[in-house]
Every structure is written in C-alpha cells, then in structure tokens.
Amino acid sequence: MGDLVRRLRTLPGPTRPDFWRSPLRGARFTAVLGLVLLVGLTLVAVTGLLSYAAYNPDLAAVNDKTPDKGLLGFYLFAWPTGPHWLYRLTQGVHVTLGTVLVPVLLAKLWSVIPRLFALPPVRSVGHALERLSVVLLVGGALFQFVTGLLNIQLEYVFPGSFYRLHFYGAWVFLAGFLSHTALKLPTAVRVLRAGIPAGETPAGEIGKGESGTGERDTLAAPAPTPPTLSRRGAFAMVGAGSLVLFATTAGRSSDVLRPSALLTPHGVEDPGTGPAGFQINKTAASVHIRPADIGPAWRLTVRGPAGTFRFTRAALLAMDQHSAALPIACVEGWSTSDQWWRGVRLRDLAAVAGFPDRPPGVLVESVQRAGSFREAALRDNQVRDGRSLLALEVNGVPLSADHGYPARIIVPAAPGVMNTKWVGALTFGAL
C-alpha cells in the first residue's frame, strides 16, 4: 500500500502535493472562513427549521409536504401568532444570510480542496470519520444551497417536492456540520490563537507550511508560487462578493428598497399603485381564476357541528368588521410592510359553525383552479387570534382580484401561502 501511495503521488495531477501551488491556502485562512461559516450556517439552519415549523407540517395532510418525516419532526411545535412580523424576520434572515454566505462557502471549499485528493484516502478510524463528516457536510451544503437558490428564483427543476428534499437535505447537512465542527473546532481555535491573524500573514511567510502552532500546515502549498494577492486581499474579495449579494438581495423585504433586489424574485414586478399597490406572489390569472369564480354567484361555505352555511360577500360585510395591520411574508424571502386589512374574524366564523368558546383549527379551501396550496390548514391558536381575519378589504378599499377578491385569509406571523386567497370554504374542526 505504501509503495502504491508513493507512486500515485509522483503521477501528474491533483494527487501530487506540488500540484496545488496557491500561496493563499493555509490553516489560518481556512480557520477564519470556517468560523464565519460556523456562526452563519448555524443561524441559517435554525431559521430554516423554524420556517418548516411555521408551515405546520404535522397539522393536516394538506399542509404536510413530508408525511414520512418520522423522528426528524421531533422539534415541530405550534407556530405562534406573535409578534406579527415573526415569519417576516426569520425567513428574511434565512434567505438573505444564506445568499450572502455563498462566496464564503465557495472560498472555504476552495481552501480545502487539496485534502480531497490527499493520499492515502483513509489513514485511521478517526480519519475515516472525519472524511465521512466532510462528505456529509460538503454534499449537504451544496445540495441545500443549490435547491434553496433555485427555490427563491422560482425554478423548480429538481425532482419531487422542494419541501421534502430541502427538509431531508437539512438533516444530512446538520449531521455533517455538527460532526465536522466537533472534530475541527478545537484545531481552528488553536490555529487562530497561535499569534498571527490570517489576514496579516506577511507575504514572505505565505505558504511556508507552519500553522503557527508548531504543527505542519497540511493546507499550505509545499512549493507555492510567488504571491500576487495577500490573504487580507483574499478576505476582502470574499467580503466584497458577500456585500454585493446582500445589496442585490436584501431589498426584496422592503417596499422602498425592493427595486434593488436584482438577484431574487420579489413577487409581481409591477403591482400597481394606490391602496392595493403592494407585492403579489400569484395573480388571479396565474392560477386560472375565472370571472365567474369570484363574481356575484360566489358564496363562502362555512362548515362545522352547527351545520353548513353559505354567505354572500354582502352578508359577510354586514357582520362585525375588524381590522389588523399585518405584512405578507413568503418562503422565497420577500415580504411587504404592514397592510391594513379589514374583514370578519375567523373566531367569529367559528362561532357560527358551532364553536362559540374555543375554536379549533380550520381547513381553508380556495376556488383557484391551478397552482399549489389550494388548501391550507390553520391551527386553533391561529384561529383564536383576534387579528386572524377573513379579509374583505385592504388599506380601505375592496380586495383586488390579484389580492384574493372576494375574500382571503390573513393571519399574523404566518407564511404567505397560509394566507389563502380566493377562499371558497372554511371547515372548522375537521383536522
């Protein structure tokens, strides 16, 4: 085996140690990038799992995009309705930070790629575990970033449900992330404590092969080329890339800065002006809503133990009307500012259906003819919140067709797809 390894190391290609000649690579350079990713990816992972919980995937079959999640769903909980901007914050952080970390992730992978071709591939049981953690970490990270970026671009080219794939991918990534952190964090901290910060390594010392701890720096090139860029300059390039992505991504969560979000979709490009001139994810035409579906013949069906009731829009307007200032926040990361909604409280409709005291959850059905989430289920705590409405108006005017006329759901802190538009039926207690 030793002779074979020595022969492979003499062949042209990436298995030769002197194949990798960049003077930028080194333990300190990699350690700094790794610690940035440790903090950033932890936050991305936590907000991603929270986003999955916000969809209430264990509530009803209509919401559950991962019905065989098994023990992986141990952490799911009743998503709260307050503060009302909660999902706008968590999903905005998830998408924005995930996008901003792309240059850091790529730089980190570049910094350690020589180890992918290091020989022998496995030197011990501990080394085998480390290599396995790297496979899970790199594979999981690339899968999560690629599917996540495709999702916010509304490009569903992957096979199967995005929710299921992204959910399982998250746990594969977390397995690699946690195990690799446990194995490598002590080394990274020791390297950074050794004395010379990675960005300040003197140019003449780059690539010399010492980590600063007295140990051999296996990431440093044994025969580096003359440096044309300092490690400080390399960090500046990575930071500049992240800053550009932030500047062209974060604005989709602000009504004022939305035109600056050049790299991520943020709803319909031109929602118009006036009271209804705020972002729209799906238009009535895109889900094949016909005039007859939302015209004078439209009726809202309300079901419960007290029976089945049908209301015209005029009858709903004659009921007690309540208002709430709430945003719309979507899984793609874009959101609106608070809009002023007015309509009938869901808990009042639950009382009509036969639940006057403690309303249960409700199954909401839309009259839309195409697209996903034609049904959605809301939990009992969402129904009971006084700000949860069957909205009939927004910002003082009747809903437009694209905003869900004749009636739509609006619930505080819920993902946008739970705020069903073009509602046709509400069934209380059927979950």
N, C-alpha and C positions, 0 to 999 in steps of 0.2 A: 504493500500500500504506500509506504514512504517513497519508494522509487517511482511509482506512478504519479504521485503528487508532484515530485520534483520535476519529472518530465513534462507534466501539464503546465507547470509554472514557466517552463522555457519556451512553450509554444507562443506564437504571436496571438494577441487577443487579450480580453479582459481578465484572464486568469493570471497574467503576468503582473507582478506587483508594480513594475515600472510603466505599465500601460496607462495608469492614472497619474497624471502629472500636474494637475492644477495645484498651485500653491495655496489656494484658499481653503482647501479641506483641512480639517483638523478637529481634535476633540473639543476644544473650546468653542469653535464655530458651531459645531453640531449641538453642543450642550445648550448654548443660548437659544438656538432655534427650537430645541426640544422643550425648554422651559416655557417659552412663549406658547407653544402648542399645548403644553400641559394645562395651562390656565385657560386658553381659548377654547380648546376642544372639550374640556370639562363643561364649560358653560354652554357650548353648542349641544352637547349630548343631553344635558339636563333640560334645556328648553325644548329640545326635540321630543323627549319623553313626555314632557308636560303637554306639548301640542297633541300628542297621541291621546293622552288622558282627556284633553278638552273635547275630543270627538265622542266621548262616551262609548268606546267600542264594546264594552260589555253590557250595554244597556238593552239593546234590541238588535235583532238580525239586520234591520235596515241600516243601522249605524256600524255594525261590526264588519270591518273590512279584513279582519284577521281572525276568523272564527276558531282556528286551531292554535291560537297563541299559547294555550296551556299555562305552564308555570311562568312563562315570560310576562304574563299580565298581572303578576302578583302586586304590583305597585299601583294599579289603577284605583281611582277614587272619584267621589262625586265632585266634579269640577265646580268651583264656587262661582257666584254671580257678582262678586265684588272683590276688588274695585272694578268698576265697569270697563276700565281700559286694560285689564289684566292680559287678555289674549293679544291685544294690540302690542303690548310691551314684549311679552315672551316670544311671540312669533317674529316680531320685528327684529329682536336681538338674534334669534336663531338664524334667520335668513341673512341678515346683514353681516353678522360676525362670521358665519360660515363662508360667505363670499369673500370677505376681507382676508381670511386666513389662507386662501388658495395660494398666493405667492409664498407664504411661509411654509406651507406643506410641501410645495414643489422644491423649494430650496433645501428643506430638510431631507427629502428623498434623494436629491442630487448629492448632498453631502455624504450620504452613507452608501451610495450605490456600489462602491468598490467591495464592500463586505458581502454583497450578493454573490460575487464571483470568487470569494476567498476560498482557498483550499487548505486542508480538507474541509468539505462542507459541514461535517459534524465531528467535533473533537472529543465530546464528552456528553454525558446525560444533561448536565446543566446547559451546555452549549446547544444541544438539541432543543431543549425547552425554550431557550432564547430565540432560536431560529423559528420555532413554531409561533412564538408570540409575534415575531416580525411579520410572518406570513399573514396572520390574522389581522394585525394592525394595518399593514400596508394595503392588503386586499380589501379589508373592511372600509378603510378610509377612502380609498379610491372609488369603491362602489357607492358609498354614501354621498361623497361629493359629486360624483357624476350624475347619479339619479336625482339628487337634490337640485343641482343646477338645471337639469333638464326639466324638472317639475316647475321651477319658477319661470322657466321660459315657455311653459305650457307645451312642451314637446314630449309626448308620451310614447316614445319609441321602444320602451322596454317591454318585455312580455309580462303579462299579468298585472295585478293591481299595484300601483305605486305604494299605497299604504302598507300592504303586506310585505312587499320587497324591502321597503325602507325600514320597516319595523324589525324584520329579521336581520337585515344588514346592520342595524344599530347594535344589536346584541353581539353579533360577530365582532364588530369593531370594538365594542366595550370590553369583550374578553381579551382581545389583543392589547388594547390600550391599558387596561389595568395590570395585566401580567407584565407587559413591557415596562410600564412605569415602576412597578415593584422591583424589577431586575436592574433597571438602568438609572433610576433617580439618584441613588446614592453616589454612583460614579459621576453623574453630571454635576451634582452639588460639589463633590470633591474637586473636580476639574475647575469649576468656577471659583472655588475658594483658594486655588493654588497661587493666585497672585496677579497675573496679567489678564485683564478683561479681553475677551475675544476680539473686540473691535479695536484694541490698542496694541495688538501684537506688532512689534517692529517688523518692517518689511524684510529686513535681513534675516529674521528668525522664522519667517513663514516657511512651513514645510520641513522644519528640521527634525520633526519626529518625536518631540517630547510634549507630553500633555501638561506639564507643569507640576505633576505630582511625583515625578521620578519614574513613572511608568512609560513604557513605549507607547507612542501615539500611533495606533494602527490605522487611523483615518488619514494621517498626513502622508503625502506622496514621498516615497523614498528618494526620487530623483525629480524634484519639481522644476518646472520651467520658471524663468525669471518673472516675478510678479508684475502685472500691469494694472492691478487693482488691489487696494488694500482690503482687508476684511471689514474695516469700517465702511469702505465704499460699497462692499457687497451687501452689508446690512442696510445701507442707505437705499440701494436699488430695490431690495425686498420691501422695505418700508414704503418706498415711493409707489411700488406696484399695489400694495395694500391700500394706500391712501387714494390712489386713482379709483380703485374698485369701490371704496367707501363713498367717494364723491359722486360716482355714477350709479350708485345703488340705493343709498340710504334715503334719498329724497322721495321715494315712492310712498313713504309713510307720512308725508307732509303735503297738505293741499297746496302750500306755497312753493315748495321745492320739487314737486312731482315732475316738472319738465326736465329736471336734471338727471332723473333716473333713466339714463340711456341704455343701460345693460339689462334691466329687468322689467318685465311687463308690469303694468300698474293699473289694470282694468281697461275699459274702453278709452281709446286715445282722446276722444273729444266728447265728453259727457254733456256738453252744452253749458249754458249759463242759467242764472236765476236760481230759485229755491231748490230745484231738482238737479242743479248742475254740479253734482259730485260723482265720484267714480262708480263705475258699474263693471261687474265681472262678466255677467252674461246678459245679453239683450233678450228681449222677448222673441225676436226673430231667430236668434241662435238656438233656441230650444223649441222652435216651431209652435209658438203660441199664435193661435188664430184669433181674429177679432171676435168670433162667436164664443170663444172660450172665456173671454173676460168682458163680454158685452152685457146687455140688460138681462139676459137669461141666466147669468151666473148666479149661483147660490152657494153659500157656505154651509156645509153639513157638519153638525156637531153631534157626536155620539157619546153616550155614557149610560149608566144604570137607569137614569130617568127617562131614557128614550132617545129618539133621533129627531133632531131639529134642523130646520133649514132657514137660513137668513138671507135676505137680500142685502145689498150694500146699504140701502136706505134704512133698513131695520137695525143694522149694526151701528150706523151713525146716530140713531135715536137712543142707543144705550149710553150709559155713563161713559164719557170720554176722559182719558188720562194721557198725560204727556211724559216723555222721558228724553233726555239728551244722551244719545249713545252713538258710538262710532261703528263702522263696519271694518272688520279686520279679517283678511283671508290668509289661507295657508301659504300662498305664494309670497307672503310677507308685506304686501301693500295694505294700506288702511286709509280711512278717511278721518277727518276730525269729527267731533261730536255733531250729529244732526239732531234736529228737534222733531221727534216722532210723536204722533198722536193717534190714539185708537182705543180699542177695548182691551182691558187687562185679561190675560189668559186665565187668571184665577177666577174672574167673573164668569167667563165662559165655562169653566169647570163647574162652577156652582149651578149654572143652567143645566149641565149634563148630569148633575146628581151628586156633586161633591162640594157641598157648601162650606165644609170646615177645613179639611186638609186635602187639598187637591193632589192627585197622583201625577205621574208622568203622562205625556201626551204623544200620540203618533200624529205627525203632521204630513199631509199629502198635498202635493202640488198638481195643478192641471197641466203643467208643462208636458210636452209630448216627446222630448228628446233630452239627452244630457244625463249627467249623474245627479244623485241626491234629489230624485223626485219625491222621496220620502225622507223624513228625519224624525228622530225621537228625542224628546227633551225630558230631563229628569224632573222629579217632583220639586226640588229646590228651585229649579229654573221657572217652573210654572207658578210657584208661590211668590216669587219676587214681584213686587208691585210695579217694577219697571219693565217687566216682560209683557209685550203687547202684541195683539193682532193689529198692526198699524194700518191705518186708512189714509193718513196724511203725513207729509214730511215738510218741515220748515214752513208750515202754514198753508200748504197747497195740497190738493189730492195727489196721491202717488201717480207717477207716470207709468206707462206700460213697462218700461225697462226697469223701473224700481219696484215692480211687483203688483201693480194695479190688477184687481181691485183691493187686495189685502195681502199683507205679508207679515211674517214673524220678525220681531226684533227682540233680542234677549241680551242683557248685559254680559260682557266678558266671554261671549260665545264665538267660535269660529264662524266666518261668514256663511259657510254652507249650511249651518244650522239655522240661519235666519231665512227660512224658506220663503221664496217669492211665489206669487200667483196661487195662494193657498186655496184648496178646494174642500178639504175636510180636516176635522180635528176629532180624534178618538181618544178620550180620556180613560185611563185605567186599563188600557189594552196591552201594556208592556209586561 
